[in-house]
Amino acid sequence: MLTLGAEFIYDNKSQIDEETINEFYKETIEATAKKATQLIKEIATIDENGNQIVRGANTTNNPIEVFCHENFSEYYLDKLLRKAGISDRSLEGVLYKGSKDKVPAFVVKCIVAPYLELKDTYSFAYVIDIDFCENSDKVAMEVDYDSLITVLERIADLPHLEQRFGIYEKPECLIPLCRYGGAEHIRAISSAMNKWKDYGSSGKRAIYSTKKAILLNDSREAMIIADKIKKLGHYAKIRGVDEESIRDNQLSNFGLDKNGKKCIDIGSTTVDISIDKEMTITVYDNKAEKFVRAIPKRGADPSKYEDAVKDLADLKKNLKNVVKGQCGALFELFLNEKTRSVESWKSSYFGNPVLHRIAELIVWNQNEHTFTLTSTGIIDCHGKEYEIADEIPIGVAHPLMMQPDEIKSWQLYFTSSGIKQPFEQIWEPVVDPGTIRENRYESNKIPFFRFQGREKDGVIVDYSDEYMGPQIWFRNCKATVNRIGSLRIGKDEHSLYEVKSFSVSGRYTRLANHIVTYLDRITVYGRILNDDISVSEMFPLFTFAQLNDFLKLAVDNNATSVTASILEYKRTHYQDYNPMDEFVLG
């Protein structure tokens, strides 16, 4: 009871008079209630002998230690550390910055313990409250980084990361390392998380808590993970910036110049690290005047060599992931019709060589006018120079807003230039909403795996009903989707489904068009496998690249009638195209 009373008094100390606090302090001493005494001692104005002292006074002149005494309660810090199973001994070894003086255990507790509280929310999908412990960060800035990291690695039990969470269920021990660790720590933690799902509920808790904690890390690896789990917006918010700023100015910034090159002096020579239009990374030794596979080590300054190796490793490791994330964000703009200000757009795509390369793969628009970037300028669909209007926002264009001849011109531009788009932008078929009937997909058998993992395409698989199993629906559309041959909807990826009825809700949007074209495509697969020649009626809805996909499926499954039909359709409708052309990046 005294401990509960002490906690109440401590939490409400500003509303409780000094005499009451001191009297309660005497009572805890007489009752030998150690925990209560320890807590009230921090705010009492008398010592254990009843002598008057100054509240909050301490015996140190060190400004960091004074700050800790003024802003932290050692009682609460110890409580958090005990709950996480962290001993005082495990905190030993931290030094002050630029000194060989050891940091008192209490100061290290002020860095570590507050972050242990951030693991409480189980379901990561609903985490919105993660934020920095500012006072802890202020203290961390004043200690030696390497010695602090050694302690945080010890607390996290880094060598046994993959095994530990199946046994101890203490994922909060990783949070301080997620906050202060480097890219190598985030890579190790991310790799270990793949194993934790095998540990049941304790593994899931560890994954949720750790993903949440990774949002606190400042490395590019952490940004990439935040982007993958759709939390880059919150990652940006807690740093006081917007998502576009994080994505374009930090995540995609590899220190390259406008030509996509970085020149690095390693002492023995200089090397140029570059990316080309296909995002291929090259290393050129300027002294040897040749391309090399790695940073030359012979004769190089050790420190400069290590920095160059890290730069190259960062580019090789993360460029692909960054490009993938950027293209995913552009795909969302493509479907959702969102735009950016000209100033913001120019800042990103003119100033960053990685983003400029990506921009060259996309058709952009200002209202009804479309354009793209090249290595030398900006052009419209006819190859003529296009001038950006400063007052009109820029978006990712969609065939719905274009005339047929404009669509064809853009398709010819990309094929003749050998440019592969990151997604089927200019190749997305346009479906007349007046032709969409409720029975459009009736009687077509669709394997369940065609719906799995297609959230970006507007296809949702809802697993909330444990009895009925996964339910399938489509954004901004009305549909009835049933499993064929069973009342209970199964989870087998090869279970067959039928879209019994389908209609678009409200305005026919880009997203609605995308869902219709996706359903059109996956229902065609079944007809091809059955060598159903009636599928030829749908060929005008598909692009050259999609027809090539259908042709491969028909050939591989000996669907001779459909094979002949596709070849004939391509011969009569796509005479201008090379049959070996591919239009979308794999």
Helices and strands as residue ranges (DSSP letters): H 2-11, G 13-15, H 18-30, H 34-41, H 63-71, H 74-83, G 89-91, H 105-112, G 113-119, G 124-126, H 134-140, H 145-156, G 158-160, H 161-164, G 171-174, H 175-180, H 183-196, G 197-199, H 200-214, H 220-228, H 232-237, H 243-245, I 246-251, E 261-265, E 270-275, E 281-285, E 290-292, H 302-336, E 339-340, H 342-349, H 353-359, E 364-366, E 369-373, E 378-379, E 394-396, G 399-401, H 404-417, G 433-435, E 446-447, G 448-450, G 455-457, E 459-462, E 471-474, E 477-483, E 496-504, H 510-529, G 533-541, H 544-556, H 560-573
